């Protein structure tokens, strides 16, 4: 009966305090405390939703309390500095230091084991380079009416609604100070995106927020009105995102405030639905026609799309459509499955979509194999916070990198993992003005700009050490990875990189994905090839 001991003791102590209170009034405090515990224990015994509470009245609540603070206890007292869950203390500290402009050097050697499998590094040169400026740029949309020189490190898509008004103001203010771009996310362009005047990439999702008719369909007139704003530098069609690829979303009616409704072009107080698929097109060819349509409506601004890679035949279908129609996007943003500022179902966060490294190399290789790589810029996003993260990503085929959570850390995010609760302790991922109202926008904007600037300075130092002059000189041979205690390979040796035009000669490369799906991919539909599913037991294999 020990499981009822706390309840029984509370009853006994309540009676004892009531008796003693007749002699000394101070005992009424004890009666109130133990009386409250007795009432809680009685409710535990009478309720029927929780067996644990019925079997362990009062005591069960101590378990719930400890369970609730478990993540914080592990993060602050148990986990090592290098444990990435999802970002390590070491990674967060680096961002905080660079955002605040304080000393970010490390003493006494690395915390990483250089003999551990998967340890990575960049080789240095005996003839280091000298680079005057760390303001590395990539021209997107060369030959278009309004090309854009993008920084190699920008703010990834995060919508107003998922982030607070103060966070959006600070991010865009930092982008303005640092001369890099701020992706709006699919929630459209809010007044808070416009205040500081920083460069914007307008993301058009399946809900067509900011450019939709009343029935949810795409509106050319509303799109053109926003797209021709000089602050909007590029247009990005969102096909899927790393956090929950293939999954739509619903902003509940209770959260659709007048501000959000005006920004997205939806009714106040009604569910705001972001469908899983676009209504403006239903095929690879249709996607490219839509990209061309937006490019023309925007006045010739660079236009592309963002996607998390899933079924390879769907991406191959898009690539074939580029080859067949001659319509190419100005850029493609590859979002890795490890991304995730927005809340998503556990299965989607953990087990849906291709990780960024493999996704990026598939896109890069396909464009190279078709001879289109010099016409299409490729960006990548997915757990990027340091200069080495940028260097490795560029070496694997990207032209520039985007980061979301890195810039959230620059705003002061402490990785409390409460983004989906509306109780963000730092006022970043919440719509509660009592919380976000305490976020100092000018100070955080300065930190965002400082994080960008100091990270690019570190990238410059890496390039100088490697004997290079610009990030676009980075290749897979510059990054080394330990694959066993006694073996080291460059990324160029570990992965198969296609030669220019290799997909045009009629002979498929020695690459399983291309051999299985390139020939059967269709440019007129996203439908799976007929041989998909034939690997079921008793039905053979691909």
Secondary structure per residue as TSV (DSSP state, phi and psi in degrees):
chain	resnum	aa	ss	phi	psi
A	1	X	-	360.0	10.9
A	2	X	G	-61.9	-23.9
A	3	X	G	-68.6	-16.0
A	4	X	G	-101.1	5.4
A	5	X	H	-61.7	-43.7
A	6	X	H	-63.9	-39.7
A	7	X	H	-66.4	-46.2
A	8	X	H	-63.4	-41.8
A	9	X	H	-63.5	-38.5
A	10	X	H	-63.0	-41.3
A	11	X	H	-63.4	-46.0
A	12	X	H	-63.5	-44.6
A	13	X	H	-69.7	-30.7
A	14	X	H	-63.1	-47.5
A	15	X	H	-63.1	-39.7
A	16	X	H	-65.2	-42.3
A	17	X	H	-66.1	-36.7
A	18	X	H	-63.9	-38.4
A	19	X	H	-69.7	-42.8
A	20	X	H	-70.1	-26.9
A	21	X	H	-64.6	-20.6
A	22	X	T	-68.7	-25.1
A	23	X	T	-95.3	-43.8
A	24	X	-	-131.8	114.2
A	25	X	T	-58.8	-23.8
A	26	X	T	-59.8	-23.3
A	27	X	H	-68.8	-12.8
A	28	X	H	-60.9	-30.1
A	29	X	H	-62.4	-43.3
A	30	X	H	-64.3	-39.6
A	31	X	H	-62.2	-39.2
A	32	X	H	-66.5	-43.1
A	33	X	H	-66.1	-52.3
A	34	X	H	-72.9	-26.4
A	35	X	H	-66.3	-40.3
A	36	X	H	-62.6	-42.7
A	37	X	H	-64.1	-38.2
A	38	X	H	-63.8	-41.5
A	39	X	H	-64.3	-40.7
A	40	X	H	-61.9	-44.7
A	41	X	H	-62.4	-38.1
A	42	X	H	-64.9	-42.4
A	43	X	H	-62.7	-38.0
A	44	X	H	-60.8	-41.3
A	45	X	H	-70.4	-33.3
A	46	X	H	-84.1	-29.3
A	47	X	-	-71.7	162.4
A	48	X	-	-125.2	1.8
A	49	X	S	-79.7	-29.0
A	50	X	-	-123.8	113.7
A	51	X	H	-66.1	-36.4
A	52	X	H	-60.2	-43.2
A	53	X	H	-67.9	-34.4
A	54	X	H	-69.5	-35.4
A	55	X	H	-81.9	-26.9
A	56	X	S	-132.3	68.7
A	57	X	T	-58.4	137.4
A	58	X	T	71.7	-52.8
A	59	X	H	-59.5	-33.9
A	60	X	H	-59.7	-31.8
A	61	X	H	-69.3	-28.3
A	62	X	H	-65.7	-38.9
A	63	X	H	-62.8	-45.0
A	64	X	H	-61.0	-40.2
A	65	X	H	-63.6	-45.6
A	66	X	H	-65.5	-37.7
A	67	X	H	-64.8	-36.5
A	68	X	H	-66.6	-35.3
A	69	X	T	-98.0	6.8
A	70	X	H	-55.4	-49.1
A	71	X	H	-57.8	-41.5
A	72	X	H	-66.6	-41.5
A	73	X	H	-61.5	-43.4
A	74	X	I	-66.1	-42.4
A	75	X	I	-64.2	-41.2
A	76	X	I	-91.5	-25.1
A	77	X	I	-123.4	-18.9
A	78	X	I	-115.3	-48.0
A	79	X	S	-66.6	146.2
A	80	X	-	-74.2	165.8
A	81	X	T	-65.3	-20.7
A	82	X	T	-106.4	3.0
A	83	X	-	-75.8	116.9
A	84	X	-	-92.1	97.8
A	85	X	S	-140.3	77.4
A	86	X	S	-81.9	-20.0
A	87	X	S	-118.5	140.6
A	88	X	-	-77.2	162.7
A	89	X	H	-60.5	-36.5
A	90	X	H	-62.7	-44.1
A	91	X	H	-65.1	-43.7
A	92	X	H	-64.7	-41.9
A	93	X	H	-61.7	-38.0
A	94	X	H	-61.9	-44.0
A	95	X	H	-64.5	-45.9
A	96	X	H	-58.3	-43.7
A	97	X	H	-64.7	-43.8
A	98	X	H	-72.2	-33.7
A	99	X	H	-67.9	-35.5
A	100	X	H	-86.5	-9.5
A	101	X	T	71.0	28.7
A	102	X	-	-101.0	173.3
A	103	X	-	-59.7	124.8
A	104	X	-	-115.0	16.2
A	105	X	-	-77.6	156.5
A	106	X	-	-116.4	141.2
A	107	X	-	-96.0	155.6
A	108	X	S	66.9	21.0
A	109	X	S	98.7	167.0
A	110	X	-	-72.4	149.4
A	111	X	S	-82.3	-9.2
A	112	X	S	-93.6	145.3
A	113	X	-	-86.6	110.6
A	114	X	T	-68.7	-8.6
A	115	X	T	-103.3	5.4
A	116	X	S	-81.3	145.0
A	117	X	T	-60.8	138.7
A	118	X	T	81.5	0.4
A	119	X	-	-63.2	136.3
A	120	X	E	-126.5	153.5
A	121	X	E	-157.2	169.6
A	122	X	E	-112.4	133.5
A	123	X	-	-75.2	144.4
A	124	X	-	-98.5	168.5
A	125	X	-	-112.2	150.6
A	126	X	S	-80.3	-2.8
A	127	X	S	-126.4	72.3
A	128	X	-	-58.6	150.7
A	129	X	-	-93.3	168.0
A	130	X	-	-122.1	125.5
A	131	X	-	-123.8	122.4
A	132	X	S	-72.2	-41.3
A	133	X	-	-124.0	143.8
A	134	X	-	-98.1	9.9
A	135	X	-	-84.9	74.7
A	136	X	-	-79.6	132.3
A	137	X	E	-128.8	151.5
A	138	X	E	-128.8	123.9
A	139	X	E	-79.7	125.4
A	140	X	E	-112.8	132.6
A	141	X	S	78.5	33.2
A	142	X	T	-57.6	132.4
A	143	X	T	92.5	-13.0
A	144	X	S	-80.5	172.2
A	145	X	T	-66.7	-32.8
A	146	X	B	-135.4	70.9
A	147	X	-	-64.7	161.6
A	148	X	E	-133.1	132.4
A	149	X	E	-93.8	99.9
A	150	X	E	-88.3	144.2
A	151	X	E	-66.2	158.2
A	152	X	S	-80.7	0.9
A	153	X	E	-146.4	112.9
A	154	X	E	-132.9	174.2
A	155	X	E	-87.9	122.9
A	156	X	-	-75.3	173.8
A	157	X	-	-67.2	120.7
A	158	X	-	-146.3	119.0
A	159	X	-	-81.7	152.4
A	160	X	B	-68.2	125.6
A	161	X	T	123.8	-50.8
A	162	X	T	-79.3	-35.5
A	163	X	B	-108.2	156.7
A	164	X	-	-77.3	167.2
A	165	X	H	-60.3	-42.1
A	166	X	H	-65.4	-39.0
A	167	X	H	-65.3	-43.0
A	168	X	H	-62.3	-43.5
A	169	X	H	-58.8	-46.0
A	170	X	H	-67.2	-41.9
A	171	X	H	-61.8	-45.7
A	172	X	H	-71.2	-33.7
A	173	X	H	-63.6	-40.4
A	174	X	H	-65.3	-39.8
A	175	X	H	-62.7	-38.0
A	176	X	H	-65.4	-45.4
A	177	X	H	-64.5	-39.0
A	178	X	H	-92.5	-9.3
A	179	X	T	71.9	39.7
A	180	X	-	-130.8	173.6
A	181	X	-	-100.0	160.1
A	182	X	E	-125.4	112.4
A	183	X	E	-76.9	131.6
A	184	X	-	-71.7	-21.3
A	185	X	-	75.0	171.2
A	186	X	T	-77.8	-2.2
A	187	X	T	-77.2	5.2
A	188	X	-	78.2	-172.6
A	189	X	-	-95.9	111.2
A	190	X	-	-88.9	165.8
A	191	X	H	-57.5	-27.7
A	192	X	H	-74.5	-23.8
A	193	X	H	-70.7	-26.1
A	194	X	H	-90.8	-21.0
A	195	X	S	-56.9	-49.9
A	196	X	S	-83.0	-21.7
A	197	X	-	82.1	17.7
A	198	X	-	-69.8	155.0
A	199	X	-	-58.0	136.8
A	200	X	E	-119.5	142.1
A	201	X	E	-108.7	117.1
A	202	X	E	-87.4	118.0
A	203	X	E	-92.8	126.6
A	204	X	E	-105.6	109.0
A	205	X	-	-94.4	-174.0
A	206	X	T	-70.3	-15.6
A	207	X	T	-85.5	-8.6
A	208	X	-	51.9	40.2
A	209	X	T	-65.8	131.3
A	210	X	T	88.2	-9.1
A	211	X	S	-148.7	47.0
A	212	X	B	-123.5	151.7
A	213	X	-	-80.0	173.6
A	214	X	T	-62.8	-26.2
A	215	X	T	-88.1	4.3
A	216	X	S	92.3	-2.8
A	217	X	-	-81.2	165.5
A	218	X	B	-71.7	137.5
A	219	X	-	-115.5	115.7
A	220	X	H	-62.8	-42.2
A	221	X	H	-63.8	-46.6
A	222	X	H	-69.4	-34.4
A	223	X	H	-63.6	-49.2
A	224	X	H	-61.1	-37.5
A	225	X	H	-61.6	-40.2
A	226	X	H	-81.2	-41.4
A	227	X	H	-66.3	-28.6
A	228	X	T	-84.8	0.0
A	229	X	S	-61.7	128.4
A	230	X	T	-58.1	-24.2
A	231	X	T	-68.8	-27.6
A	232	X	E	-80.8	115.3
A	233	X	E	-100.3	-26.6
A	234	X	E	-147.4	159.6
A	235	X	E	-117.3	132.2
A	236	X	E	-128.8	118.3
A	237	X	E	-85.9	121.8
A	238	X	E	-90.4	117.0
A	239	X	S	-91.1	-39.8
A	240	X	-	-163.5	164.1
A	241	X	-	-128.5	156.3
A	242	X	S	-63.3	-33.5
A	243	X	S	-67.4	-38.0
A	244	X	S	-151.2	65.9
A	245	X	T	-62.4	139.5
A	246	X	T	76.4	12.9
A	247	X	-	-127.6	126.6
A	248	X	-	-77.3	-166.3
A	249	X	E	-153.2	159.2
A	250	X	E	-134.7	123.0
A	251	X	E	-90.8	113.5
A	252	X	-	-58.1	151.2
A	253	X	G	-53.5	-36.8
A	254	X	G	-62.8	-24.8
A	255	X	G	-95.2	-5.0
A	256	X	-	-85.8	83.0
A	257	X	-	-74.8	167.3
A	258	X	H	-56.0	-37.0
A	259	X	H	-64.5	-48.9
A	260	X	H	-66.1	-39.3
A	261	X	H	-61.9	-42.6
A	262	X	H	-67.0	-38.2
A	263	X	H	-67.1	-42.6
A	264	X	H	-90.2	-15.6
A	265	X	T	76.8	39.4
A	266	X	-	-126.6	162.1
A	267	X	-	-68.4	146.3
A	268	X	T	-70.2	138.0
A	269	X	T	75.1	15.7
A	270	X	S	-120.3	151.6
A	271	X	-	-54.6	133.2
A	272	X	E	-103.4	108.9
A	273	X	E	-98.8	130.2
A	274	X	E	-110.9	103.5
A	275	X	-	-63.6	161.1
A	276	X	S	-72.0	-25.9
A	277	X	S	-129.8	156.7
A	278	X	-	-76.1	149.5
A	279	X	S	-98.2	-17.4
A	280	X	S	-78.8	-13.5
A	281	X	-	-158.7	158.3
A	282	X	-	-140.7	19.4
A	283	X	S	-152.7	163.5
A	284	X	H	-56.6	-44.3
A	285	X	H	-61.9	-39.8
A	286	X	H	-63.9	-38.3
A	287	X	H	-58.8	-49.2
A	288	X	H	-66.1	-36.1
A	289	X	H	-63.8	-37.1
A	290	X	H	-67.6	-40.9
A	291	X	H	-59.8	-45.3
A	292	X	H	-64.2	-38.4
A	293	X	H	-62.5	-45.1
A	294	X	H	-66.8	-38.1
A	295	X	H	-61.0	-42.8
A	296	X	H	-68.9	-42.5
A	297	X	H	-65.8	-27.7
A	298	X	T	-83.3	-6.2
A	299	X	T	88.3	26.1
A	300	X	S	86.8	25.9
A	301	X	B	-80.1	149.3
A	302	X	E	-55.2	130.8
A	303	X	E	-132.4	135.1
A	304	X	E	-152.5	-159.4
A	305	X	E	-143.9	159.5
A	306	X	E	-117.5	139.9
A	307	X	E	-153.8	150.8
A	308	X	-	-97.0	129.8
A	309	X	-	-73.8	131.7
A	310	X	-	-123.0	-107.5
A	311	X	S	-62.4	123.2
A	312	X	H	-64.3	-30.6
A	313	X	H	-66.8	-26.2
A	314	X	H	-70.1	-44.6
A	315	X	H	-63.4	-42.3
A	316	X	H	-61.7	-35.4
A	317	X	H	-62.9	-40.4
A	318	X	H	-63.8	-44.1
A	319	X	H	-62.7	-42.5
A	320	X	H	-63.3	-36.9
A	321	X	H	-64.1	-36.4
A	322	X	H	-60.6	-45.6
A	323	X	H	-64.8	-41.1
A	324	X	H	-79.1	-36.5
A	325	X	H	-93.4	-21.0
A	326	X	-	78.5	1.2
A	327	X	-	-90.4	119.7
A	328	X	-	-123.0	142.1
A	329	X	-	-71.1	153.9
A	330	X	S	-72.5	-27.5
A	331	X	E	-155.4	158.4
A	332	X	E	-131.4	130.1
A	333	X	E	-103.2	120.5
A	334	X	E	-96.1	116.3
A	335	X	E	-101.0	120.1
A	336	X	-	-77.4	154.4
A	337	X	T	-65.7	-14.4
A	338	X	T	-81.2	-2.9
A	339	X	-	-68.7	166.9
A	340	X	-	162.0	63.6
A	341	X	S	-79.9	-32.3
A	342	X	S	-85.0	151.2
A	343	X	-	-69.4	145.3
A	344	X	-	-152.0	157.5
A	345	X	-	-56.8	146.7
A	346	X	H	-56.7	-41.6
A	347	X	H	-63.6	-35.3
A	348	X	H	-71.6	-41.7
A	349	X	H	-65.2	-38.4
A	350	X	H	-92.6	-29.3
A	351	X	H	-138.7	15.3
A	352	X	S	-123.0	132.4
A	353	X	S	97.0	158.6
A	354	X	-	-87.8	133.5
A	355	X	-	-58.7	157.3
A	356	X	H	-59.7	-42.3
A	357	X	H	-59.3	-51.1
A	358	X	H	-67.9	-38.3
A	359	X	H	-64.6	-44.9
A	360	X	H	-61.1	-45.6
A	361	X	H	-66.8	-32.6
A	362	X	H	-65.6	-44.9
A	363	X	H	-65.3	-47.8
A	364	X	H	-59.5	-48.6
A	365	X	H	-61.9	-40.7
A	366	X	H	-63.2	-45.8
A	367	X	H	-65.6	-38.7
A	368	X	H	-63.6	-45.8
A	369	X	H	-62.9	-26.1
A	370	X	T	-93.6	-1.8
A	371	X	T	72.3	23.8
A	372	X	-	-107.9	-2.4
A	373	X	T	-62.4	-31.7
A	374	X	T	-77.1	-8.9
A	375	X	T	-98.1	-18.4
A	376	X	S	-123.1	123.0
A	377	X	E	-81.1	146.0
A	378	X	E	-124.9	126.9
A	379	X	E	-112.5	161.2
A	380	X	E	-140.0	144.8
A	381	X	E	-137.5	139.6
A	382	X	S	154.8	91.7
A	383	X	S	61.4	52.0
A	384	X	-	-112.6	119.3
A	385	X	-	-134.5	-19.6
A	386	X	S	-117.5	167.4
A	387	X	H	-63.5	-35.3
A	388	X	H	-67.6	-37.0
A	389	X	H	-57.0	-43.4
A	390	X	H	-65.1	-47.4
A	391	X	H	-60.3	-44.4
A	392	X	H	-63.6	-41.9
A	393	X	H	-65.5	-42.0
A	394	X	H	-66.0	-36.8
A	395	X	H	-65.2	-24.5
A	396	X	T	-89.5	-0.1
A	397	X	T	130.1	-5.1
A	398	X	-	-83.9	154.9
A	399	X	S	-93.2	-32.5
A	400	X	E	-152.0	170.7
A	401	X	E	-123.5	149.1
A	402	X	E	-118.8	150.8
A	403	X	E	-139.5	141.2
A	404	X	S	-109.6	-60.7
A	405	X	H	-66.8	-31.0
A	406	X	H	-58.6	-44.3
A	407	X	H	-72.9	-27.1
A	408	X	H	-65.0	-40.3
A	409	X	H	-61.3	-38.9
A	410	X	H	-62.0	-30.4
A	411	X	H	-75.0	-15.6
A	412	X	T	117.0	5.8
A	413	X	-	-54.9	136.5
A	414	X	-	-110.3	14.3
A	415	X	-	55.3	50.6
A	416	X	-	-78.4	-9.5
A	417	X	S	59.3	38.5
A	418	X	-	-121.5	24.6
A	419	X	G	-58.5	-32.2
A	420	X	G	-89.3	-0.5
A	421	X	G	-100.0	-9.0
A	422	X	T	66.3	18.0
A	423	X	-	-121.9	37.9
A	424	X	-	-57.4	123.2
A	425	X	T	-70.8	-15.8
A	426	X	T	-106.0	5.0
A	427	X	S	75.9	15.8
A	428	X	S	-91.8	-55.2
A	429	X	S	-105.3	61.6
A	430	X	-	-152.9	153.6
A	431	X	-	-107.9	12.0
A	432	X	-	-84.0	110.6
A	433	X	H	-62.9	-22.3
A	434	X	H	-68.9	-20.6
A	435	X	H	-98.0	-52.7
A	436	X	H	-73.8	-19.2
A	437	X	T	-64.6	-17.0
A	438	X	T	-93.1	-0.4
A	439	X	S	-82.0	118.5
A	440	X	-	-77.8	103.4
A	441	X	H	-62.8	-50.1
A	442	X	H	-59.0	-41.8
A	443	X	H	-65.0	-44.2
A	444	X	H	-71.2	-33.1
A	445	X	H	-62.2	-40.9
A	446	X	H	-62.8	-37.7
A	447	X	H	-69.2	-38.5
A	448	X	H	-60.7	-46.5
A	449	X	H	-64.3	-38.8
A	450	X	H	-67.5	-38.4
A	451	X	H	-60.9	-45.6
A	452	X	H	-61.3	-49.9
A	453	X	H	-62.1	-47.5
A	454	X	H	-71.3	-30.1
A	455	X	H	-68.4	-40.3
A	456	X	H	-70.6	-31.0
A	457	X	H	-63.3	-40.7
A	458	X	H	-66.2	-37.5
A	459	X	H	-63.3	-41.4
A	460	X	H	-58.7	-42.3
A	461	X	H	-63.9	-38.6
A	462	X	H	-63.0	-44.8
A	463	X	H	-63.3	-42.3
A	464	X	H	-60.1	-44.4
A	465	X	H	-62.4	-33.5
A	466	X	H	-83.9	-2.5
A	467	X	T	79.2	23.9
A	468	X	-	-109.0	160.0
A	469	X	S	-106.6	-22.4
A	470	X	S	-152.9	149.7
A	471	X	G	-56.9	-26.8
A	472	X	G	-71.3	-4.4
A	473	X	G	-89.0	-8.9
A	474	X	-	-68.4	134.4
A	475	X	-	-134.7	171.9
A	476	X	G	-62.4	-19.6
A	477	X	G	-75.6	-12.9
A	478	X	G	-84.1	-18.3
A	479	X	E	-107.1	127.6
A	480	X	E	-110.0	146.0
A	481	X	E	-135.9	135.4
A	482	X	E	-80.9	124.2
A	483	X	E	-105.9	-10.4
A	484	X	E	-161.6	170.8
A	485	X	T	-58.2	-20.3
A	486	X	T	-122.9	5.9
A	487	X	E	-129.4	139.3
A	488	X	E	-129.5	138.9
A	489	X	E	-135.0	145.3
A	490	X	E	-76.9	160.1
A	491	X	H	-62.6	-29.1
A	492	X	H	-65.8	-29.6
A	493	X	H	-86.5	-28.4
A	494	X	H	-76.6	-35.0
A	495	X	S	-115.7	154.0
A	496	X	-	-89.8	114.6
A	497	X	-	-106.3	129.3
A	498	X	-	-75.4	152.1
A	499	X	-	-85.3	152.6
A	500	X	T	-54.2	127.8
A	501	X	T	77.2	9.4
A	502	X	G	-64.0	-26.4
A	503	X	G	-84.7	-3.9
A	504	X	G	-94.3	-11.9
A	505	X	S	-86.5	-1.9
A	506	X	S	90.6	-15.7
A	507	X	-	-105.1	125.7
A	508	X	-	-75.8	144.6
A	509	X	-	-70.5	162.3
A	510	X	S	-76.4	74.4
A	511	X	-	-148.2	119.6
A	512	X	H	-58.8	-42.4
A	513	X	H	-65.4	-43.8
A	514	X	H	-65.1	-40.4
A	515	X	H	-65.6	-36.6
A	516	X	H	-79.9	-35.2
A	517	X	H	-124.9	-12.5
A	518	X	T	-65.1	-48.4
A	519	X	T	-69.2	-28.6
A	520	X	T	-92.6	-6.5
A	521	X	-	-68.3	145.9
A	522	X	-	-118.6	138.5
A	523	X	S	-87.6	-10.6
A	524	X	S	-100.7	-0.3
A	525	X	-	-163.1	152.6
A	526	X	-	-89.3	5.5
A	527	X	-	-62.9	148.7
A	528	X	-	-71.7	151.6
A	529	X	-	-63.5	159.4
A	530	X	T	-65.1	-25.4
A	531	X	T	-82.5	-7.6
A	532	X	T	-71.0	131.3
A	533	X	T	97.5	-8.4
A	534	X	T	-76.6	-3.6
A	535	X	T	-89.3	10.4
A	536	X	S	-66.3	154.2
A	537	X	T	-51.9	129.5
A	538	X	T	85.1	-0.5
A	539	X	S	-116.6	12.1
A	540	X	-	84.9	-164.8
A	541	X	-	-137.2	168.7
A	542	X	-	-64.6	360.0
